[in-house]
Amino acid sequence: MRTVRFCIGARRRRGFSLVELAVAMVVVALVLGGLLQLTATYSATQRTRDTERLLQQAREALLGFAAVNGRLPCPAQPTLASGAAGAGVERTPTATGCTGGQIGVLPWATLGVPELDAWGRRFTYRVSALHARTVIARPPTQYGCSVPPALPPTQAAFALCSPGDNQVRVSATGAALVNDAPAAIVSHGANGFGAYLPSGALVTASANADEAENHDNDNILVQRTPAADYDDLSLWLPSSVLAQSMLQAGRLP
């Protein structure tokens, strides 16, 4: 009996009390919570970086398309589900612009780029009518600027001096950063407000005025520092960059 009592006492001395177990569980929970927070922060940062990379890739694809075709592509129909006939293909260009309007989603199939941003939503895309119309011989007066009659740019839909019509602002009602961008692309960020899904469905509109400006189907977009109520990422194609690419490709004199 003495031996039995001694063993039980030894076991008790080697064990943990309920208080010690509780303290240990709290410490483990805090450590796991910190790790989860770090993981979430890293994931959000990585998705932002991936989307910025995809935006740059899309811009390069636009430049390549213009160099080959003499114009920028029209938007794709946003409401077509992935895999459906015509999904991701640019809408038909016309002599005056694009069938169905100048805004839609990035024509990923036409450009050969990924369909979705890092949050799994499509990119909004808007292009100037002067830069996406069909390439035909036109009188110099139809290029939206002063083109020497002796040098009509018949290898492109536009001239070196043709103005874009996309305006980029610091906020919905703020100052303009640029007034003549030929094209603009927007990712609607983590919250996705105003974006189109792969199903073709439209995500609810944003209550934030700056985010709403990026999906209200006009020619104005906002580029500003992300905040708690604003997480859109935008990129535009400057006229000077497009002109340089077209000159190098021999599309413009």
Order of alpha helices (4+ residues) and beta strands (2+ residues): alpha-alpha-beta-alpha-beta-alpha-beta-beta-beta-alpha-beta-beta-alpha
